[in-house]
């Protein structure tokens, strides 16, 4: 999934070198871009290896959900705090801690002895990614002068697109090759040499930088967000498997109280020291509140789709990891293509209608996919899947690239950094929630005990059922998008300079693109 790139231009603490002979900054760029690529690939690479993981470890489907959702949850919960820690203690320091922890967590994932260890290692991996990833564009911002950042952000966009395309394919190849009999484990172990090289070279070439006026940490806010999500996600993920016990409903109801407590605490903290995790005043801006709703529901839809799609192809249709991985290539290419033209050509001319057209195209692609799955049944081919995937990919590209700018266009500039980080945090939380809902919308329509010859048709039917849910989510997104501005402010007013517009935001606050939207 690709995303637009916009950053404030405020200098942090360091002096940016514009000497073309200073090649250190280009080495630093290569290092942080490689780390960003590693993180993005590690998200997309896992889904394709799910059958191999389940077969080798004996993991239940609820454990499989937590292997994916645990990463997203830990990443989302730590994203804003990771950016602020970089502002306070140094972005180079936090990047090195993050990449070191990410590498260690990858090793623990690769050598996991059981599903429980793998889930715990994935949560650790998501948490360390939340320390590493927000520093990427902050380091770029602090290292490169303004006139070079356009070229650098272009490279960043290419890396994001490449990661979206190569992740599933790389995962399929590593799983199919079964290197040294390790089956799925190389999808994590491949991070070890890359991470160690990044750690060594990063110490040498990355210049340290801090923000002169960094916000204070809001650890209580992070704890409340994490607790509330766990109370909501754990019963959703395990509920069906445990027979929907009463304590599960009580936990889900209690999560509402935790989120209410979060609102009260953040309001008090804003008055006390002006550094809440969530800037509640932002929700008075109609377009921002609507945009947060769009990001949350969009994340839920994506979380449901990508997991059930993998289960459908590999468990339902019995396809190999390689065939499933290559089937997704048209989708990734379509997303990258549409994302490029939406920002550069379409949004300046048509504004909000581009995003709404994207939602409708995704619904059309889902309906076509449902029809094809029903018509061709177990005999459906990768080529027959290509048309709905291309339509869905174009629709997604029209949404993901311009959405953040549209949501931020009416946000006061003094809050643009906090708003940017919150947008991507909410989408990651939505993604984790969508993964949790898979147990309801997908496994909820599959019988617990199926004869072998009934498994494929049952998974295909559950896939179609899940796509109706995703289509409903996207229809809701289409309606909520009417609350977004008809045209982002910078386009209405003729292109206000981003560097001026976001002048009061620190790079660590702007975790927007460093989140590498999934």
KEMI-306923 format. One record per residue (C-alpha): x negated, y negated, z. Coordinates in steps of 0.5 Angstrom, whole numbers, padded with zeros to 4 digits. Each point is the difference from the previous one (the first is absolute). Last residue first. Layout:
N
REC    px    py    pz
REC     X     Y     Z
...
//
This chain:
518
REC    px    py    pz
REC  0000  0002  0011
REC -0001 -0008  0000
REC -0008 -0001  0001
REC  0001 -0003  0007
REC -0006 -0004 -0002
REC  0005 -0003 -0004
REC  0004 -0003  0005
REC -0005  0000  0006
REC  0000 -0008 -0001
REC -0001 -0001  0008
REC -0007  0003 -0001
REC -0001 -0005 -0005
REC  0002 -0006  0004
REC  0006 -0004 -0002
REC  0000 -0008  0000
REC -0001 -0001 -0007
REC  0005  0005 -0003
REC  0003 -0005 -0005
REC -0007 -0004 -0001
REC -0003  0007 -0003
REC  0006  0002 -0003
REC  0000 -0006 -0005
REC  0007 -0002 -0001
REC  0003  0002 -0007
REC  0005 -0004 -0003
REC  0004 -0002  0005
REC  0005  0006 -0001
REC -0005  0005 -0001
REC -0004 -0001  0006
REC  0007  0000  0004
REC  0002  0007 -0002
REC  0006  0000 -0005
REC  0007  0002  0002
REC -0002  0000  0007
REC  0001  0006  0003
REC  0007  0001  0003
REC  0003  0004 -0006
REC -0006  0005  0001
REC  0005  0003  0005
REC  0004  0003 -0005
REC -0005  0003 -0004
REC -0003  0003  0006
REC  0007  0003  0002
REC  0000  0003 -0007
REC -0007  0003  0001
REC  0002  0003  0007
REC  0005  0003 -0004
REC -0004  0003 -0005
REC -0005  0003  0005
REC  0006  0003  0004
REC  0002  0003 -0007
REC -0007  0002 -0001
REC  0000  0005  0006
REC  0006  0004 -0002
REC -0003  0001 -0007
REC -0006  0003  0004
REC  0004  0004  0004
REC  0003  0003 -0006
REC -0007  0001 -0003
REC -0002  0003  0007
REC  0006  0005  0001
REC -0001  0002 -0008
REC -0007  0002  0002
REC  0001  0003  0006
REC  0006  0005 -0002
REC -0005  0005 -0003
REC -0003  0001  0007
REC  0006  0001  0004
REC  0001 -0006  0004
REC  0001 -0001  0008
REC  0000 -0007  0002
REC  0005 -0002 -0005
REC -0002 -0007 -0004
REC  0004 -0006  0000
REC -0003 -0003  0007
REC -0007  0002 -0003
REC  0001 -0006 -0005
REC  0004 -0006  0003
REC -0001  0002  0007
REC -0007  0003  0001
REC -0002 -0005 -0006
REC  0002 -0006  0005
REC -0007  0000  0004
REC -0004 -0001 -0007
REC  0005 -0006 -0001
REC -0002 -0003  0007
REC -0007  0001 -0001
REC  0001 -0004 -0007
REC  0004 -0005  0004
REC -0005 -0001  0005
REC -0005 -0001 -0006
REC  0005 -0005 -0003
REC  0000 -0004  0007
REC -0007 -0001  0000
REC -0001 -0002 -0007
REC  0005 -0006  0002
REC -0002 -0001  0006
REC -0008 -0001 -0002
REC  0003 -0006 -0005
REC  0004 -0003  0005
REC -0005 -0001  0005
REC -0005 -0003 -0006
REC  0006 -0004 -0002
REC  0002 -0003  0006
REC -0003 -0007  0000
REC  0002  0000 -0008
REC  0007  0000  0002
REC  0004  0006 -0003
REC  0004 -0002 -0006
REC -0005  0003 -0005
REC -0002  0006  0004
REC  0006  0005 -0002
REC -0001 -0001 -0007
REC -0008  0000  0000
REC  0001  0007  0004
REC  0005  0003 -0006
REC -0004 -0002 -0006
REC -0005  0006  0000
REC  0005  0005  0003
REC  0006 -0001 -0004
REC -0001  0000 -0007
REC -0005  0006  0001
REC  0005  0004  0003
REC  0005 -0001 -0006
REC -0005  0002 -0005
REC -0002  0006  0004
REC  0007  0002  0001
REC  0001  0000 -0008
REC -0006  0003 -0001
REC  0002  0006  0005
REC  0006  0000 -0003
REC -0003  0001 -0007
REC -0006  0005  0003
REC  0004  0005  0003
REC  0002  0004 -0007
REC -0007  0000 -0001
REC -0002  0003  0006
REC  0005  0006 -0001
REC  0007  0002  0003
REC  0001  0007  0000
REC  0003  0001  0007
REC  0006 -0005 -0002
REC  0000 -0003 -0007
REC  0007 -0004  0001
REC -0001 -0001  0008
REC -0007 -0002  0000
REC  0001 -0004 -0006
REC  0007 -0004  0003
REC -0004 -0001  0006
REC -0006 -0003 -0003
REC  0005 -0004 -0005
REC  0003 -0003  0006
REC -0007 -0001  0004
REC -0002 -0004 -0006
REC  0006 -0004 -0001
REC -0001 -0002  0008
REC -0007 -0002 -0001
REC  0002 -0004 -0006
REC  0005 -0004  0004
REC -0005 -0001  0005
REC -0005 -0003 -0005
REC  0006 -0004 -0003
REC  0001 -0003  0007
REC -0007 -0002  0000
REC -0001 -0003 -0006
REC  0007 -0004  0001
REC -0004 -0003  0006
REC -0004 -0005 -0005
REC  0002  0000 -0007
REC -0006 -0004 -0003
REC -0006  0000  0005
REC  0003  0007  0002
REC -0001  0003 -0007
REC -0007 -0001 -0003
REC -0006  0000  0005
REC  0004  0003  0006
REC  0004  0005 -0003
REC -0005  0002 -0006
REC -0005  0003  0005
REC  0005  0003  0004
REC  0003  0003 -0006
REC -0006  0004 -0002
REC -0002  0002  0006
REC  0006  0003  0002
REC  0001  0003 -0007
REC -0007  0003  0001
REC  0002  0003  0007
REC  0006  0003 -0003
REC -0003  0003 -0006
REC -0005  0004  0004
REC  0005  0003  0005
REC  0000  0007 -0004
REC -0008  0000  0000
REC  0001  0001  0008
REC  0006  0005 -0001
REC -0004  0004 -0005
REC -0006  0000  0004
REC  0003  0002  0007
REC  0003  0006 -0004
REC  0007  0000 -0001
REC  0005  0005  0003
REC  0006 -0004 -0002
REC  0003 -0001  0007
REC -0006  0001  0004
REC -0005 -0004 -0004
REC  0004 -0005 -0004
REC  0006 -0001  0005
REC -0005 -0001  0006
REC -0004 -0005 -0004
REC  0006 -0004 -0002
REC  0003  0001  0007
REC -0006 -0004  0003
REC  0000 -0005 -0005
REC  0007 -0002  0000
REC  0001  0000  0008
REC -0005 -0005  0001
REC  0001 -0004 -0006
REC  0007 -0001  0002
REC -0002 -0002  0007
REC -0005 -0005 -0002
REC  0005 -0003 -0004
REC  0005 -0001  0006
REC -0005 -0003  0004
REC -0003 -0004 -0006
REC  0007 -0003 -0002
REC  0002 -0001  0007
REC -0007 -0004  0001
REC  0002 -0004 -0006
REC  0007 -0002  0002
REC -0003 -0003  0007
REC -0005 -0003 -0004
REC  0005 -0003 -0005
REC  0005 -0002  0005
REC -0006 -0004  0004
REC  0003  0001  0008
REC -0004  0006  0000
REC -0007 -0003  0000
REC  0002 -0003  0007
REC -0001  0007  0002
REC -0008  0000 -0001
REC -0001  0007  0002
REC -0007  0002  0003
REC  0001 -0006  0004
REC -0006 -0006  0001
REC  0003 -0006  0002
REC -0002  0000  0007
REC  0006  0000  0005
REC  0005 -0002 -0005
REC -0001  0005 -0005
REC -0002  0005  0005
REC  0007 -0001  0003
REC  0004  0001 -0007
REC -0005  0006 -0001
REC  0002  0003  0007
REC  0008 -0001 -0002
REC -0001  0003 -0007
REC -0004  0006  0003
REC  0005  0002  0005
REC  0005  0000 -0005
REC -0004  0005 -0004
REC -0001  0004  0006
REC  0008  0000  0001
REC  0001  0002 -0007
REC -0005  0006  0001
REC  0004  0002  0006
REC  0006  0002 -0005
REC -0005  0005 -0004
REC -0003  0003  0007
REC  0007  0001  0002
REC  0002  0004 -0006
REC -0006  0004  0000
REC  0001  0001  0007
REC  0007  0003 -0002
REC -0003  0006 -0004
REC  0000  0000 -0008
REC -0001  0007 -0001
REC -0007  0000  0001
REC -0002  0001 -0007
REC  0005 -0005 -0002
REC -0002 -0005  0005
REC -0008  0000 -0001
REC -0001 -0005 -0005
REC  0006 -0005  0002
REC -0001  0001  0008
REC -0008 -0002 -0001
REC  0002 -0006 -0005
REC  0004 -0004  0005
REC -0003  0001  0007
REC -0007 -0001 -0004
REC  0002 -0006 -0004
REC  0002 -0003  0007
REC -0006  0002  0003
REC -0005 -0003 -0005
REC  0004 -0007 -0001
REC  0000  0000  0008
REC -0008  0001  0000
REC -0002 -0005 -0005
REC  0004 -0005  0003
REC -0003  0002  0007
REC -0007 -0001 -0004
REC  0001 -0007 -0002
REC -0007 -0002 -0002
REC -0002 -0007  0000
REC  0000 -0004 -0006
REC -0006 -0002 -0003
REC -0002 -0008 -0001
REC -0008  0000 -0003
REC  0002  0007 -0004
REC -0006  0005  0000
REC -0005  0002 -0005
REC -0006  0005  0000
REC -0003  0001 -0007
REC  0000  0006 -0003
REC -0006  0003 -0004
REC -0004  0004  0005
REC  0005  0003  0005
REC  0005  0001 -0005
REC -0005  0004 -0004
REC -0001  0005  0006
REC  0008  0000  0001
REC  0002  0001 -0007
REC -0005  0005 -0001
REC  0003  0004  0006
REC  0007 -0001 -0002
REC -0001  0002 -0008
REC -0004  0006  0003
REC  0005  0002  0005
REC  0007 -0002 -0004
REC -0001  0007 -0005
REC  0001  0003  0007
REC  0008 -0002  0000
REC  0002  0003 -0007
REC -0005  0005  0001
REC  0004  0004  0005
REC  0006  0002 -0005
REC -0003  0007 -0002
REC -0007  0001  0004
REC -0002  0006 -0004
REC -0007 -0003 -0002
REC  0004 -0005 -0004
REC  0007  0002 -0001
REC  0000 -0003 -0007
REC  0008 -0001  0000
REC  0000 -0004  0006
REC -0006 -0005 -0002
REC  0003 -0001 -0007
REC  0007 -0001  0003
REC -0002 -0005  0005
REC -0004 -0004 -0005
REC  0006  0000 -0005
REC  0004 -0002  0006
REC -0005 -0006  0002
REC -0002 -0002 -0007
REC  0006 -0004 -0003
REC  0001 -0004  0007
REC -0007 -0001  0001
REC -0001 -0002 -0007
REC  0005 -0005  0001
REC -0003 -0003  0007
REC -0007  0000 -0003
REC  0003 -0004 -0006
REC  0003 -0005  0005
REC -0006 -0001  0004
REC -0004 -0001 -0007
REC  0005 -0006 -0001
REC -0001 -0002  0007
REC -0007 -0001 -0001
REC  0001 -0004 -0007
REC  0004 -0005  0003
REC -0004  0000  0006
REC -0006 -0003 -0003
REC  0002 -0007 -0001
REC  0002  0000  0008
REC -0007  0002  0002
REC -0001  0007  0002
REC -0002  0003  0007
REC  0006 -0002  0005
REC  0005  0001 -0005
REC -0003  0007 -0002
REC -0001  0002  0007
REC  0007 -0002  0002
REC  0002  0004 -0006
REC -0003  0006  0003
REC  0001 -0001  0007
REC  0008  0002  0000
REC -0002  0007 -0002
REC -0005  0002  0005
REC  0003 -0001  0007
REC  0007  0003 -0003
REC -0004  0005 -0003
REC -0002  0002  0007
REC  0007  0001  0002
REC  0002  0004 -0006
REC -0006  0005  0001
REC  0002  0001  0007
REC  0007  0001 -0002
REC -0003  0005 -0005
REC -0004  0003  0005
REC  0005  0001  0005
REC  0005  0004 -0006
REC -0006  0004 -0002
REC -0002  0002  0007
REC  0008  0002  0001
REC  0000  0004 -0006
REC -0006  0005  0002
REC -0007  0000 -0001
REC -0002 -0007 -0003
REC -0006  0000 -0003
REC  0002 -0005 -0006
REC  0004 -0004  0004
REC -0006  0000  0006
REC -0004 -0002 -0006
REC  0005 -0006 -0002
REC  0000 -0002  0007
REC -0007 -0001  0000
REC  0000 -0004 -0007
REC  0005 -0004  0002
REC -0003 -0002  0007
REC -0006 -0002 -0004
REC  0004 -0004 -0005
REC  0003 -0003  0006
REC -0006 -0002  0004
REC -0003 -0002 -0006
REC  0005 -0005 -0002
REC  0001 -0002  0007
REC -0007 -0003  0001
REC  0000 -0003 -0007
REC  0007 -0003  0001
REC -0003 -0003  0007
REC  0003  0000  0007
REC  0005 -0005  0000
REC  0002  0000 -0008
REC -0001  0007 -0001
REC  0004  0002  0007
REC  0006 -0004 -0003
REC  0000  0004 -0007
REC  0000  0006  0004
REC  0006 -0002  0004
REC  0004 -0002 -0006
REC -0001  0007 -0003
REC  0000  0004  0007
REC  0007  0003  0000
REC  0001  0000 -0008
REC -0006  0005  0000
REC  0002  0004  0006
REC  0007  0001 -0003
REC -0003  0001 -0007
REC -0005  0005  0002
REC  0005  0004  0005
REC  0005  0000 -0006
REC -0004  0004 -0005
REC -0003  0006  0005
REC  0007 -0001  0004
REC  0004  0002 -0006
REC -0004  0006 -0001
REC  0001  0001  0008
REC  0007  0000 -0001
REC  0000  0005 -0006
REC -0004  0005  0004
REC -0007  0001  0000
REC -0003  0007 -0001
REC -0007 -0003 -0001
REC -0002  0003 -0007
REC  0007  0000 -0003
REC  0002 -0006  0003
REC -0006 -0004 -0002
REC  0000  0003 -0007
REC  0007 -0002 -0001
REC -0001 -0007  0002
REC -0006 -0001 -0005
REC  0004 -0005 -0004
REC  0002 -0004  0005
REC -0007 -0001  0003
REC -0003 -0004 -0006
REC  0004 -0006  0000
REC -0002 -0002  0007
REC -0007  0002  0000
REC  0000 -0003 -0007
REC  0002 -0007  0003
REC -0005  0000  0006
REC -0006  0002 -0005
REC  0001 -0005 -0005
REC  0000 -0005  0006
REC -0006  0002  0002
REC -0003  0000 -0007
REC  0002 -0007  0000
REC -0003 -0002  0006
REC -0007  0003 -0002
REC  0000 -0002 -0007
REC  0002 -0007  0002
REC -0006  0000  0005
REC -0005  0002 -0006
REC  0003 -0006 -0003
REC -0001 -0005  0006
REC -0007  0003  0000
REC -0002 -0003 -0007
REC -0001 -0007  0002
REC -0003 -0002 -0007
REC  0006 -0003 -0002
REC  0000 -0005  0006
REC  0007 -0001  0003
REC -0001  0002  0007
REC  0005 -0001  0005
REC -0001 -0003  0006
REC  0002  0004  0006
REC  0006 -0001  0005
REC  0006  0000 -0004
REC  0001 -0004 -0006
REC  0007 -0001 -0002
REC  0002  0002 -0006
REC  0006  0004  0001
REC  0001  0007 -0003
REC  0005  0002 -0006
REC -0001  0007 -0003
REC  0006  0003 -0003
REC  0002  0008  0001
REC -0001  0006 -0003
REC  0003  0007  0002
//
